[in-house]
Amino acid sequence: MGGNGAEWTGAVSQRLRCCVCGGPTDGAEDYVLVELTAQFSDARQWLGAHAEHLNSVLAEGFSVEVHDM
C-alpha cells in the first residue's frame, strides 16, 4: 500500500479512477477511497474519487474533507 500524500492508495494496491469524472487520480492531493459494504454480507466495493468531485454529488449535509495523516 502507498504512503501519505499524492501516492497514498489506501486499502487497495493502486489508485482507482475517479468514480464521478472517470479521470485518473494519480498524483491528486484530494484522492479519497470509499468502501461500500452490504449488511448481512461480506461483500465489499471500493470507489476512488477526487474529494471535490465527490462533494459535488453528495446529498446536502454530507461532505468529504481531506486530512493528511
Backbone torsions as a table, in degrees:
resi	resn	phi	psi	omega
1	MET	NA	151.4	-178.2
2	GLY	-75.0	171.5	177.8
3	GLY	-87.8	-149.4	-179.4
4	ASN	-87.5	174.0	172.4
5	GLY	74.3	-144.5	-171.5
6	ALA	-70.2	-7.0	180.0
7	GLU	-110.4	-4.3	-176.7
8	TRP	-59.8	135.2	179.5
9	THR	-116.2	-14.6	-179.1
10	GLY	73.3	-141.5	-173.8
11	ALA	-82.2	1.8	177.4
12	VAL	-112.4	162.1	-173.0
13	SER	-77.2	-19.3	177.7
14	GLN	-148.2	160.6	179.3
15	ARG	-66.7	142.2	178.3
16	LEU	-94.8	154.7	175.4
17	ARG	-65.0	155.3	179.2
18	CYS	-65.5	125.0	-178.4
19	CYS	-72.9	-9.1	179.8
20	VAL	-97.0	-53.9	-176.1
21	CYS	-96.9	-17.1	-178.8
22	GLY	81.0	-0.7	-178.1
23	GLY	-82.2	165.5	178.3
24	PRO	-68.4	153.0	178.5
25	THR	-113.5	3.7	179.1
26	ASP	-56.1	126.0	177.6
27	GLY	79.4	-3.5	-179.1
28	ALA	-73.2	127.2	179.2
29	GLU	-74.3	-18.7	-177.1
30	ASP	-104.9	25.4	179.8
31	TYR	-67.2	133.1	174.1
32	VAL	-127.9	151.1	178.0
33	LEU	-119.9	123.8	-176.5
34	VAL	-112.1	130.2	176.5
35	GLU	-104.5	126.9	175.0
36	LEU	-106.4	135.4	176.8
37	THR	-128.9	161.5	178.4
38	ALA	-119.4	134.0	177.6
39	GLN	-61.9	142.4	179.3
40	PHE	67.7	21.6	179.5
41	SER	-147.7	152.9	174.6
42	ASP	-90.8	2.3	-177.8
43	ALA	-64.1	140.1	176.9
44	ARG	-136.5	144.0	176.7
45	GLN	-130.6	133.3	179.0
46	TRP	-107.8	136.4	175.2
47	LEU	-125.2	134.9	173.5
48	GLY	-102.9	152.4	179.7
49	ALA	-162.4	156.7	165.4
50	HIS	-78.9	131.3	-176.8
51	ALA	-55.6	-41.9	-179.7
52	GLU	-60.4	-41.7	179.9
53	HIS	-69.0	-41.6	178.6
54	LEU	-62.1	-42.3	177.7
55	ASN	-59.6	-32.3	-177.1
56	SER	-70.2	-16.6	-178.3
57	VAL	-116.4	-1.3	178.5
58	LEU	-76.9	152.1	177.5
59	ALA	-63.8	155.1	178.7
60	GLU	-55.0	136.4	-179.8
61	GLY	95.5	-11.7	177.3
62	PHE	-107.8	142.0	175.3
63	SER	-155.0	159.4	178.0
64	VAL	-112.6	130.8	173.5
65	GLU	-118.4	140.8	179.7
66	VAL	-102.2	125.7	177.3
67	HIS	-123.7	129.7	173.1
68	ASP	-70.6	130.5	-178.7
69	MET	-100.9	NA	NA
